[in-house]
Amino acid sequence: MKKLFAVCLAVFLIAGFACRRETKKPLMGIVTPAGDHGFTGESIRHGEAEAKALAEANGWDYRYLTAGESGAQNNAVDTLISLKPQVIILWPLTGDELRSAAQKVVDAKIPLIIYDRFIESFSGQAADISGDNVGIGESMGTYFANYFADVSGTVNYLEFLGDSSTVPKERSDGFASTAGSKFNKVQSFVTNWSQQTAMEQLETFLTTAGRAEIESIQAIYTDDDEEVMGIVSALKNYNGPATINIKLVSGVGGRRENMDLFENSGLSGIDFVTYTFSPSFIRDAIKLGADVMQGKSIDAPAGPRGAPYVKIPFAEIDKTNYQTYMESEQYVTRYSI
């Protein structure tokens, strides 16, 4: 038994600690945020399924470590470095706080793939990979511009962001670059990707802002479908004196829970648009890690951090095509586990 469990690794995981045996097989290391539900929970299930399938198919081993805060992610990276894997795939909770850990990987000459949330002004990784967040924002801005093309004056909107990482910034900057000067951001909120927080923030706005300001809002920009559901709840709960004049609410995710909004939101006169960003996208990052282990070159142009940057394509979903999207391979894969 001692030989089987030669190394017992104390890593902050969903279950708390994990003891993992040494391996002489080629090893893939993966570190992601922790989560037992929502986007992160789905991502972990997809990531582990993909890593397991690739390991079994190629005679490899893998270590999939999760952590709920940046210090624990740093510890997880240290653990993987000690096991000398052929590649490490890192999904940082916060890029800046994982900078030193990422540098340790590079210094150990282990290929590093950074997924989803990037580490600004960092170099040496084998690749960055994410959804096309800038492209999502640009497409959203174009959608807003076309939707409100007949409005001659200013369109006031509220902005709901997930956090302060590179993901919301890229989406918001992309939106601003294409929406046009007629769009005026009245207030911005940071939700920590929480449906409940988004609901409470909008409820606070609706109870503290003046009637004229509330009635001037014609759109709501968000960067996540869970935020959208909180916003829908807040609008349904509102019974104040102001008239709600919101016409369009955007999201990102393409979640099953949001599909009913296109025709059954319970909010008359409000349209919705979302952009696909699936938990199953982590499979692409793990497949990229497999390519590195097999000695394949990464066919992608250099990104803003100098490394090859793989952008996972997205789709725009609204009431005209959501039913077709629900029959797509991407949607079926997302809800296959």
Order of alpha helices (4+ residues) and beta strands (2+ residues): beta-alpha-beta-alpha-beta-alpha-beta-beta-alpha-beta-alpha-beta-alpha-alpha-beta-alpha-beta-alpha-beta-alpha-beta-beta-alpha-alpha
